């Protein structure tokens, strides 16, 4: 994971590092940050990100530009929903009910 911000700098191709790099760019594109500023290269547009995925994983080319953007947007929405569910404060009523069990 050392090279996930610059996967081209690693000595050999590593699919996991590449996927984390693309996922990181998608997160930055949708405004998910680190909670602090970091110096990174400019984030690619979604079609460019998908093209880089398709170049590495040819099945990605089966998706049109519209379908690939929709897939990314739906996946990001699902991730936001999951994060909201996991990290949102639990209501006092829900805690009281679970304690009465």
Protein Blocks (a to p, Z undefined) as FASTA:
>chain_A
ZZmmmmmlpmbdcfklmmmmmmmmmmmmnopaehpacdddddddfklmmmmmmmmmmmlm
mpcfklmmmmmmmmmmmmmmmmmmmmpccdfklmmmmmnZZ
